[in-house]
């Protein structure tokens, strides 16, 4: 992998191709991202590039004059302030690492924009799926209902038996049961970039991607294309 960018999901819409066929697309505000750190095998044990996305609206103590780095903002931790000052970049909301094949193509402070991709590229998009709270086995795992006759009640939507009584005398790990649904990392592979707006840093990607509107997503060069 040599191309990746952090972005924000805007929402879904549709566009038409030259033949008049409608294409459902997800619009992503991709970048601009700044390289905030470069890790090497010599210093860190592996090669990677750290990118930052999304400016933080800095807050200072009341009555002080806000300068770029002269006064410390109160909504960025001291550790992160030092990290950004060392790279000489403004504080960012999201930081992510990418293990590129050639990190020599990037330097700290470089700005990565949506133009690293082109129309027709295949990409993998990673996001956090919508959280749906505590869910039963039917909604969470697509279980069938129990029989609604002969003493199955009063609840026919529960999971039924989860193991034998004497052997193995325990519940196996990984047994599908009710629990927290959603709010997990999900990657959709081999999606196609249909349109790119370089001026506004927008990507139109065919199909749906995980997460709610406004959620952070990562667009990477497809590993299976």
C-alpha positions in Angstrom: 0.0 0.0 0.0 1.3 3.4 -0.9 -1.8 5.7 -0.9 -4.1 6.5 2.0 -6.0 9.5 3.4 -8.2 10.3 6.4 -11.6 11.8 5.8 -15.1 12.5 7.0 -18.3 10.9 5.7 -20.6 13.6 4.4 -23.5 11.4 3.2 -25.0 9.5 0.3 -26.3 10.8 -3.0 -26.5 9.6 -6.6 -24.8 10.6 -9.9 -25.4 9.6 -13.5 -22.8 8.2 -15.9 -22.4 9.0 -19.5 -25.1 6.4 -20.4 -27.6 7.9 -18.0 -27.3 5.0 -15.5 -27.8 6.1 -11.9 -24.9 5.3 -9.5 -25.4 5.5 -5.7 -22.3 7.1 -4.1 -21.0 8.1 -0.7 -19.4 11.5 -0.5 -16.3 11.8 1.6 -14.4 14.9 2.6 -10.9 13.5 2.2 -8.1 15.5 3.7 -6.2 17.7 3.5 -4.0 15.6 5.9 -0.6 16.6 7.2 2.3 14.2 7.9 2.9 14.7 11.7 5.5 12.0 12.3 7.7 9.6 10.4 8.7 6.3 12.1 11.7 4.3 11.0 13.1 0.8 11.8 16.2 2.5 13.4 14.2 4.6 15.9 10.9 2.8 16.3 11.3 -0.8 15.0 9.1 -0.4 12.0 8.4 2.0 9.1 5.3 4.1 9.1 3.8 7.5 8.4 1.5 9.3 10.9 -1.1 11.6 9.4 -3.3 14.2 11.1 -6.7 15.3 10.0 -9.2 17.9 11.1 -8.1 21.2 12.7 -8.8 21.7 16.4 -10.4 25.1 17.4 -7.9 26.0 20.1 -9.1 27.5 23.4 -7.0 29.6 25.6 -7.4 31.0 29.1 -9.7 33.9 29.3 -8.0 37.3 29.0 -4.9 36.0 27.1 -3.9 36.7 23.6 -3.9 33.6 21.3 -0.7 33.0 19.4 0.3 30.0 17.4 2.6 28.3 19.9 3.5 31.1 22.3 0.6 30.3 24.7 -0.5 26.7 25.5 -4.2 25.9 24.5 -6.3 24.4 27.3 -8.1 21.8 25.1 -5.0 20.0 23.9 -3.0 17.8 26.3 0.6 18.8 27.1 1.9 15.6 25.6 0.1 16.2 22.3 1.2 19.9 22.3 4.8 18.8 22.4 4.2 16.2 19.7 2.7 18.8 17.3 5.3 21.5 18.2 8.1 19.0 17.4 6.6 18.5 13.9 5.8 22.2 13.6 2.2 21.5 12.6 -1.1 22.7 14.0 -2.9 20.3 16.4 -5.2 17.8 14.6 -8.3 16.0 15.8 -7.5 12.6 14.3 -4.0 10.9 14.1 -3.5 7.6 12.3 -0.5 5.6 11.1 0.0 3.9 7.8 2.7 1.4 6.9 3.5 2.4 3.3 5.9 0.4 1.1 8.1 3.5 0.6 8.1 6.1 3.4 10.9 8.0 1.7 8.3 9.7 -0.5 6.9 11.6 2.5 8.4 14.1 4.9 7.1 15.6 8.1 5.0 18.6 7.3 3.9 17.3 3.8 0.3 18.0 3.0 -1.6 15.0 1.5 -4.7 15.9 -0.6 -7.3 14.0 -2.5 -5.4 14.3 -5.7 -3.3 11.2 -4.8 -6.3 9.2 -6.1 -7.8 9.2 -9.6 -11.2 8.3 -11.0 -11.6 4.6 -11.3 -9.2 3.6 -8.5 -10.2 0.7 -6.3 -10.1 1.5 -2.5 -10.8 0.0 0.9 -12.8 2.2 3.2 -12.7 1.7 7.0 -15.1 3.3 9.5 -16.9 2.8 12.7 -20.4 1.3 12.2 -23.5 2.8 13.8 -24.0 1.8 17.4 -27.4 0.1 18.0 -27.1 -0.6 21.7 -28.0 -3.9 23.4 -29.7 -6.2 20.9 -31.2 -9.7 21.1 -30.0 -12.7 19.1 -32.5 -12.3 16.3 -31.4 -8.8 15.4 -27.7 -9.4 16.2 -27.2 -12.8 14.7 -30.3 -13.4 12.5 -31.6 -16.3 14.7 -35.0 -17.7 14.0 -37.8 -17.5 16.5 -38.7 -20.5 18.6 -42.0 -22.4 18.1 -44.9 -20.3 19.2 -46.8 -23.4 20.5 -46.4 -26.2 23.1 -44.8 -24.3 25.9 -42.2 -22.1 24.1 -43.5 -18.9 25.7 -43.7 -16.4 27.1 -40.7 -15.2 25.0 -40.1 -16.8 21.6 -37.3 -14.4 20.6 -34.7 -15.6 23.1 -31.7 -17.7 22.1 -32.8 -21.1 23.4 -30.3 -23.6 24.8 -26.6 -22.5 25.0 -25.1 -25.9 26.0 -25.6 -29.4 27.5 -26.1 -29.8 31.2 -23.4 -32.4 32.1 -21.0 -32.6 29.2 -19.2 -30.3 28.6 -20.8 -28.6 31.6 -19.8 -25.1 30.3 -20.7 -22.6 27.6 -18.2 -22.6 24.7 -16.3 -19.4 24.0 -17.7 -17.4 21.1 -21.3 -18.7 21.6 -23.6 -16.2 19.8 -25.7 -14.5 22.4 -27.5 -11.1 23.0 -25.2 -8.1 23.5 -23.8 -4.8 22.1 -24.5 -4.4 18.4 -22.6 -2.1 16.1 -20.0 0.6 17.1 -17.2 -1.6 15.7 -14.4 -1.1 13.1 -15.7 -2.2 9.7 -13.8 -2.3 6.4 -15.5 -2.4 2.9 -13.1 -3.6 0.2 -12.8 -3.0 -3.5 -15.0 0.1 -3.8 -14.6 2.3 -6.9 -13.9 6.0 -6.9 -16.5 7.4 -9.3 -15.7 11.2 -9.1 -13.1 13.4 -7.5 -13.5 17.1 -6.6 -9.9 18.4 -6.1 -11.1 21.9 -5.3 -13.3 20.9 -2.4 -11.4 17.8 -1.3 -14.3 15.5 -2.0 -14.4 11.8 -3.1 -17.5 10.1 -4.5 -17.2 6.4 -3.9 -19.6 3.9 -5.4 -21.8 2.2 -2.8 -22.3 2.5 1.0 -19.6 2.8 3.6 -19.9 2.1 7.4 -20.7 4.8 9.9 -23.0 7.8 10.5 -22.7 11.0 8.6 -19.9 13.1 10.1 -17.9 10.0 11.2 -14.2 9.6 10.5 -13.2 7.2 7.8 -9.9 6.0 6.2 -9.6 5.5 2.5 -6.7 3.3 1.4 -5.5 1.8 -1.8 -7.2 -1.6 -2.2 -5.1 -4.6 -1.2 -7.1 -7.0 -3.5 -7.5 -4.9 -6.7 
